[in-house]
Amino acid sequence: MTQPVGPNRKLCLALVVGSGLVFAVVAGLLVPWHWVPGGHYEHVPAHDVFSAAQIKRGTSYSSSQRHLGWASLAVSLVVALLLGLTRLGRLLLGRLRGPWWFRVALGSLALLVIGVVVTLPFSWRSRSIDLAYGLTHQAAAGWWGDVGLTLLVNWAFTAIAMVMVMGVARKAPRTWPLWTGLAAVPLVFAGSFVYPVVVEPLFNHFSPMPKGELRDSIMALAAKEHVHISDVLVADASRRTTTLNAYVSGFGSTRRVVVYDNLLTDVNQAEVEAVVAHELGHAAHNDVLLGTGLGAIGSVFGLGLLGLLFADRRLLSRARVSGPGDPVAIALLLALTALGTLLASPIENTISRGIEARADRSSLAATGNPAAFIAMQKSLAVHSLSDPTPPAWSEFWFGTHPTALQRIGMAKALERQ
């Protein structure tokens, strides 16, 4: 029996090396690697900012959630690898019938449902802890609705990606990593562009910030940071969480600055301005566009790496698949993607922390109020029960933002400069 033709190894290697170099150059030139240009942030002891009770409560809560998160991640990864690297994936997906694209879409849903089910005990326990600590008052029905809606959104994006990869692999078995890599770039940008107007409204209701002194102040900050916005949106996040937050998403005509409704009621105006100035800093530096671009380059790198792995007949034999065009190969594709995502997390999050630090500097420069910035960081940490001093390795691997104490130390260092 003739074995299926695999992807061209040299082409895949060229994609990995080329996209890796492009990623390194773009990140090296555009990512702000120094949190405090020309210096270092000050070390701020936790007891200088938080009371003993706040430290104890934040550490207890964060430790519980951190261990649940690690356990959930480990279980989901083990299950994904078992389904992808053994005959279990074929036994499950081989039962599906219909056109190949239908089996891919339905198989993607089945695998995602399994992922949700095996991690559900951890998610439910995490919700229980949030309830006990007062971080949420959401009813179980609303929580289950969010779980189901998140599953459907993930399925839509996953199914599109899997059908694209497999469809191209079936047509061009030798060069599919190149064509899928080229297609992934515009798809990543398109996804980032439409996400604020297609996905975000599924989870929250947005309304314009009411006219008044705060809105006028924010519009003045936007002008100061050279960011054009027609409005600031308020999300009804308080029905889901008591934590305070704001964010910027999209780019071009879909860019939006959003604040949580409870942020407007739980802190004073100066602190709200410090938060929004941070988000305007993201917009001023086109951070969403930068993150999207790096993600697109990373997708090309990942597809090249997948091509190299799918050229290994031993791996395909272990997974009982003939190649990436085989509908049952989605279990292997998702398993390798999950493993790759975990391994890439330190790089992604190191970049994220640098970008967040730059937005903090923008906030301090725009407001000229370090005291409000420091008070804001304390308020955010207390409301979210953040661990003031999380384990260093956990912060390195999973931390997307500098800690509250690091951000306060940045403000003090910049104020001293």
C-alpha positions as CSV (number, residue, x, y, z in Angstrom):
1,M,0.0,0.0,0.0
2,T,1.4,3.4,-1.0
3,Q,1.8,5.8,1.9
4,P,0.3,9.3,1.5
5,V,2.7,12.0,0.4
6,G,3.9,14.1,3.4
7,P,4.7,17.8,3.5
8,N,8.1,19.0,2.1
9,R,10.5,19.1,5.0
10,K,12.7,21.8,3.5
11,L,9.7,24.0,2.9
12,C,8.5,23.5,6.5
13,L,11.9,24.2,7.9
14,A,12.2,27.4,5.8
15,L,8.8,28.5,7.1
16,V,9.9,27.9,10.7
17,V,13.2,29.6,10.4
18,G,11.9,32.5,8.3
19,S,8.9,33.3,10.4
20,G,11.0,32.9,13.6
21,L,13.5,35.4,12.3
22,V,10.7,37.8,11.3
23,F,9.1,37.4,14.7
24,A,12.4,38.1,16.5
25,V,13.0,41.2,14.4
26,V,9.5,42.7,14.8
27,A,9.4,41.9,18.5
28,G,13.0,43.2,19.0
29,L,12.1,46.5,17.3
30,L,8.6,47.2,18.4
31,V,8.1,45.5,21.8
32,P,9.1,47.8,24.8
33,W,11.5,45.5,26.7
34,H,12.5,47.9,29.4
35,W,9.8,48.7,31.8
36,V,11.6,51.8,33.1
37,P,13.7,53.2,30.3
38,G,17.2,54.0,31.6
39,G,16.5,52.4,35.0
40,H,14.7,49.8,37.1
41,Y,11.5,49.8,39.0
42,E,11.7,50.2,42.8
43,H,11.2,47.2,45.0
44,V,8.1,47.9,47.0
45,P,7.4,45.6,50.0
46,A,3.8,44.3,50.1
47,H,3.2,45.5,53.7
48,D,4.0,49.1,52.5
49,V,0.9,49.0,50.3
50,F,-1.5,46.4,51.7
51,S,-2.6,45.6,55.2
52,A,-1.8,42.2,56.7
53,A,-5.5,41.2,56.3
54,Q,-5.5,42.2,52.6
55,I,-2.2,40.3,52.0
56,K,-3.6,37.2,53.7
57,R,-6.9,37.3,51.9
58,G,-5.3,37.9,48.5
59,T,-2.7,35.2,48.9
60,S,-5.2,32.7,50.1
61,Y,-7.6,33.3,47.2
62,S,-5.0,33.5,44.5
63,S,-3.2,30.4,45.7
64,S,-6.5,28.4,45.6
65,Q,-7.3,29.6,42.1
66,R,-3.7,29.2,40.9
67,H,-3.6,25.5,41.9
68,L,-7.0,24.9,40.4
69,G,-5.8,26.5,37.1
70,W,-2.7,24.4,37.0
71,A,-4.7,21.2,37.7
72,S,-7.2,22.1,35.0
73,L,-4.5,22.8,32.5
74,A,-2.7,19.6,33.3
75,V,-5.8,17.5,32.9
76,S,-6.9,19.2,29.7
77,L,-3.4,18.8,28.2
78,V,-3.2,15.1,29.2
79,V,-6.6,14.3,27.7
80,A,-5.8,16.2,24.5
81,L,-2.5,14.3,24.1
82,L,-4.2,10.9,24.8
83,L,-6.8,11.7,22.2
84,G,-4.2,13.0,19.7
85,L,-1.3,10.6,20.2
86,T,-3.2,7.3,20.7
87,R,-5.9,5.3,18.9
88,L,-8.5,6.9,21.1
89,G,-8.9,9.8,18.7
90,R,-9.5,7.5,15.8
91,L,-11.9,5.4,17.8
92,L,-13.9,8.5,18.6
93,L,-13.7,10.4,15.4
94,G,-13.8,7.4,13.1
95,R,-17.4,6.9,14.0
96,L,-18.5,10.1,12.4
97,R,-20.1,10.0,8.9
98,G,-20.7,12.5,6.1
99,P,-18.5,14.8,3.9
100,W,-15.0,15.3,5.3
101,W,-15.6,19.0,6.2
102,F,-18.7,18.0,8.2
103,R,-16.8,15.4,10.1
104,V,-14.0,17.9,10.8
105,A,-16.5,20.5,12.1
106,L,-18.5,17.9,14.2
107,G,-15.2,16.3,15.4
108,S,-13.9,19.7,16.5
109,L,-17.1,20.2,18.6
110,A,-16.8,16.7,20.1
111,L,-13.2,17.3,21.2
112,L,-14.0,20.8,22.6
113,V,-16.9,19.4,24.5
114,I,-14.6,16.7,26.0
115,G,-12.2,19.4,27.0
116,V,-14.9,21.4,28.8
117,V,-16.3,18.3,30.5
118,V,-13.0,17.0,31.9
119,T,-12.2,20.5,33.3
120,L,-15.7,21.3,34.5
121,P,-15.0,20.2,38.1
122,F,-12.1,22.7,38.3
123,S,-14.2,25.4,36.7
124,W,-17.1,24.8,39.1
125,R,-14.9,24.8,42.1
126,S,-13.3,28.0,40.9
127,R,-16.7,29.6,40.7
128,S,-17.5,28.4,44.2
129,I,-14.4,30.1,45.5
130,D,-15.3,33.3,43.7
131,L,-18.7,33.2,45.3
132,A,-17.3,32.5,48.7
133,Y,-14.9,35.5,48.4
134,G,-17.5,37.8,47.0
135,L,-15.9,38.2,43.6
136,T,-19.1,37.2,41.8
137,H,-22.8,37.1,42.4
138,Q,-23.8,35.6,39.1
139,A,-26.4,32.9,39.3
140,A,-25.7,29.4,38.2
141,A,-27.9,29.8,35.1
142,G,-25.8,32.8,33.9
143,W,-22.6,30.9,34.6
144,W,-23.7,27.9,32.6
145,G,-24.9,30.2,29.8
146,D,-21.4,31.7,29.6
147,V,-19.8,28.2,29.5
148,G,-22.1,27.2,26.6
149,L,-21.6,30.5,24.7
150,T,-17.8,30.3,25.1
151,L,-17.8,26.7,23.8
152,L,-19.8,27.8,20.7
153,V,-17.5,30.7,20.0
154,N,-14.4,28.5,20.4
155,W,-16.0,25.9,18.1
156,A,-16.6,28.5,15.4
157,F,-13.0,29.7,15.4
158,T,-11.6,26.1,15.7
159,A,-13.8,24.6,13.0
160,I,-12.9,27.4,10.6
161,A,-9.2,26.8,11.2
162,M,-9.4,23.0,11.0
163,V,-11.4,23.0,7.8
164,M,-9.0,25.5,6.2
165,V,-5.9,23.4,7.2
166,M,-7.4,20.1,6.2
167,G,-9.0,21.4,3.0
168,V,-5.6,22.8,1.8
169,A,-3.7,19.7,2.9
170,R,-6.1,17.5,0.9
171,K,-5.4,19.7,-2.2
172,A,-1.7,20.3,-1.8
173,P,-0.2,17.6,0.5
174,R,3.4,18.7,-0.2
175,T,3.0,22.4,0.3
176,W,0.0,22.9,2.6
177,P,2.0,24.5,5.4
178,L,3.0,27.4,3.0
179,W,-0.6,28.0,1.8
180,T,-2.2,27.7,5.2
181,G,0.5,30.0,6.6
182,L,-0.2,32.6,4.0
183,A,-4.0,32.3,4.6
184,A,-3.6,32.4,8.4
185,V,-2.1,36.0,8.3
186,P,-5.2,37.7,6.9
187,L,-7.5,35.4,8.9
188,V,-5.8,36.4,12.2
189,F,-6.1,40.1,11.3
190,A,-9.7,39.6,10.3
191,G,-10.5,37.8,13.5
192,S,-9.0,40.6,15.6
193,F,-10.8,43.2,13.6
194,V,-14.3,41.7,13.9
195,Y,-14.0,40.4,17.5
196,P,-15.1,43.6,19.3
197,V,-18.3,43.9,17.2
198,V,-19.1,40.2,16.7
199,V,-18.0,38.3,19.8
200,E,-17.9,40.8,22.6
201,P,-21.6,41.8,22.4
202,L,-22.5,38.1,22.9
203,F,-21.2,38.4,26.5
204,N,-21.9,42.0,27.5
205,H,-24.2,44.9,26.8
206,F,-22.3,48.1,26.0
207,S,-23.6,51.7,26.3
208,P,-21.9,55.0,25.8
209,M,-20.4,56.7,28.9
210,P,-22.9,59.3,30.2
211,K,-22.0,62.9,29.4
212,G,-20.4,64.8,32.2
213,E,-17.2,65.8,33.9
214,L,-15.6,62.3,33.7
215,R,-16.4,61.8,30.0
216,D,-15.0,65.3,29.2
217,S,-11.9,64.5,31.2
218,I,-11.4,61.2,29.3
219,M,-11.9,62.8,25.9
220,A,-9.2,65.4,26.9
221,L,-6.9,62.6,27.9
222,A,-7.5,60.9,24.5
223,A,-6.6,64.2,22.7
224,K,-3.5,64.5,24.9
225,E,-2.4,60.9,23.9
226,H,-3.3,61.6,20.3
227,V,-5.9,58.9,20.2
228,H,-9.1,59.6,18.2
229,I,-12.2,58.1,19.9
230,S,-15.8,59.1,19.4
231,D,-16.9,57.6,22.7
232,V,-16.0,55.4,25.7
233,L,-18.2,52.3,26.2
234,V,-19.4,51.0,29.5
235,A,-19.9,47.2,29.8
236,D,-22.4,45.7,32.2
237,A,-19.7,43.5,33.7
238,S,-20.9,43.8,37.3
239,R,-23.6,41.2,36.6
240,R,-20.7,38.7,36.2
241,T,-17.9,40.0,38.5
242,T,-17.0,42.5,41.2
243,T,-13.5,42.9,39.9
244,L,-12.6,46.2,38.2
245,N,-11.2,46.4,34.7
246,A,-11.1,48.2,31.4
247,Y,-9.7,47.2,28.1
248,V,-9.1,48.2,24.5
249,S,-9.8,45.9,21.6
250,G,-10.0,45.9,17.8
251,F,-8.2,48.3,15.5
252,G,-9.1,50.8,12.8
253,S,-12.9,51.4,12.6
254,T,-13.6,48.6,15.2
255,R,-11.3,50.0,17.9
256,R,-13.1,50.6,21.2
257,V,-12.1,51.6,24.7
258,V,-14.3,49.8,27.3
259,V,-14.6,50.3,31.0
260,Y,-16.5,48.0,33.5
261,D,-19.6,49.6,35.0
262,N,-18.4,48.9,38.5
263,L,-15.2,50.8,37.8
264,L,-17.2,54.0,37.6
265,T,-18.9,53.4,41.0
266,D,-16.2,51.8,43.1
267,V,-13.2,54.2,42.7
268,N,-12.8,57.9,42.5
269,Q,-12.5,59.9,39.2
270,A,-8.7,60.3,39.4
271,E,-8.3,56.5,39.5
272,V,-10.8,56.0,36.7
273,E,-8.8,58.4,34.6
274,A,-5.6,56.5,35.4
275,V,-7.2,53.3,34.2
276,V,-8.6,54.8,31.0
277,A,-5.3,56.6,30.3
278,H,-3.6,53.2,30.4
279,E,-6.0,51.8,27.8
280,L,-5.6,54.9,25.7
281,G,-1.9,54.2,25.9
282,H,-2.5,50.9,24.2
283,A,-4.5,52.6,21.5
284,A,-1.8,55.3,21.0
285,H,0.9,52.6,20.5
286,N,-1.4,50.4,18.3
287,D,-0.8,47.5,20.7
288,V,-3.7,45.5,19.5
289,L,-2.3,45.7,16.0
290,L,1.1,44.8,17.2
291,G,-0.2,41.8,19.1
292,T,-2.2,40.7,16.1
293,G,0.8,41.0,13.8
294,L,2.9,38.9,16.2
295,G,0.1,36.4,16.5
296,A,-0.1,36.1,12.7
297,I,3.7,35.6,12.4
298,G,3.5,33.0,15.2
299,S,0.7,31.2,13.3
300,V,3.0,30.8,10.3
301,F,5.7,29.5,12.6
302,G,3.3,27.1,14.2
303,L,2.0,25.8,10.8
304,G,5.6,25.2,9.6
305,L,6.3,23.3,12.8
306,L,3.1,21.3,12.3
307,G,4.3,20.4,8.8
308,L,7.6,19.1,10.2
309,L,5.7,17.0,12.7
310,F,3.3,15.6,10.2
311,A,6.2,14.6,8.0
312,D,7.2,12.2,10.8
313,R,5.6,8.8,9.9
314,R,6.2,7.5,13.4
315,L,4.0,10.2,14.9
316,L,1.2,9.6,12.3
317,S,1.4,5.9,13.0
318,R,1.1,6.4,16.7
319,A,-1.9,8.6,16.2
320,R,-3.4,6.2,13.6
321,V,-3.8,8.9,11.0
322,S,-2.7,9.1,7.4
323,G,-1.9,12.8,7.3
324,P,-3.3,16.3,8.0
325,G,-6.1,15.8,5.4
326,D,-7.5,12.8,7.3
327,P,-10.6,14.1,9.2
328,V,-9.6,12.1,12.3
329,A,-6.3,14.0,12.4
330,I,-8.1,17.0,14.1
331,A,-7.4,15.2,17.5
332,L,-3.7,15.3,16.7
333,L,-3.8,18.8,15.4
334,L,-5.5,20.1,18.5
335,A,-3.2,18.2,20.8
336,L,-0.1,19.6,19.2
337,T,-1.6,23.1,19.2
338,A,-2.4,22.9,22.9
339,L,1.1,21.7,23.7
340,G,2.7,24.4,21.5
341,T,0.5,27.1,23.1
342,L,1.7,26.1,26.5
343,L,5.4,26.1,25.5
344,A,5.0,29.4,23.8
345,S,3.4,31.0,26.8
346,P,6.5,32.5,28.4
347,I,7.4,34.3,25.2
348,E,3.9,35.6,24.7
349,N,3.5,36.7,28.3
350,T,6.9,38.4,28.5
351,I,5.9,40.5,25.5
352,S,2.6,41.2,27.1
353,R,4.1,42.4,30.3
354,G,6.4,44.8,28.4
355,I,3.5,46.2,26.5
356,E,1.4,46.6,29.6
357,A,4.3,48.4,31.3
358,R,4.5,50.9,28.4
359,A,0.8,51.6,28.7
360,D,1.4,52.3,32.4
361,R,4.0,54.8,31.5
362,S,1.6,56.4,29.0
363,S,-1.0,56.7,31.8
364,L,1.5,58.3,34.2
365,A,2.6,60.8,31.5
366,A,-0.9,61.7,30.4
367,T,-2.4,62.1,33.9
368,G,0.7,63.5,35.7
369,N,-0.8,62.0,38.8
370,P,1.4,59.1,40.3
371,A,-0.5,59.1,43.5
372,A,-3.8,58.3,41.7
373,F,-2.0,55.7,39.6
374,I,-0.7,54.0,42.8
375,A,-4.1,54.2,44.5
376,M,-5.6,52.7,41.4
377,Q,-3.3,49.8,41.3
378,K,-4.0,49.1,45.0
379,S,-7.8,49.3,44.3
380,L,-7.6,46.9,41.4
381,A,-5.5,44.4,43.4
382,V,-7.8,44.6,46.4
383,H,-11.0,44.1,44.4
384,S,-9.6,41.2,42.4
385,L,-7.8,39.7,45.4
386,S,-4.5,39.5,43.6
387,D,-1.5,37.9,45.1
388,P,1.0,40.7,45.9
389,T,4.0,38.3,45.5
390,P,3.0,35.3,43.2
391,P,5.6,32.6,42.6
392,A,8.3,33.9,40.2
393,W,8.1,30.9,37.9
394,S,4.3,31.2,37.7
395,E,4.5,34.9,36.9
396,F,7.1,34.2,34.3
397,W,5.0,31.5,32.6
398,F,1.5,32.7,33.0
399,G,1.6,36.4,34.1
400,T,0.2,38.7,31.4
401,H,0.7,41.9,33.4
402,P,3.3,43.2,35.9
403,T,2.2,42.6,39.4
404,A,0.6,45.5,41.4
405,L,3.8,45.9,43.4
406,Q,5.9,46.0,40.2
407,R,3.6,48.6,38.7
408,I,3.7,50.7,41.8
409,G,7.5,50.4,41.8
410,M,7.5,51.6,38.2
411,A,5.5,54.7,39.1
412,K,7.8,55.5,42.0
413,A,10.9,55.1,39.8
414,L,9.5,57.2,37.0
415,E,8.4,59.9,39.6
416,R,11.9,59.9,40.9
417,Q,13.3,60.4,37.4
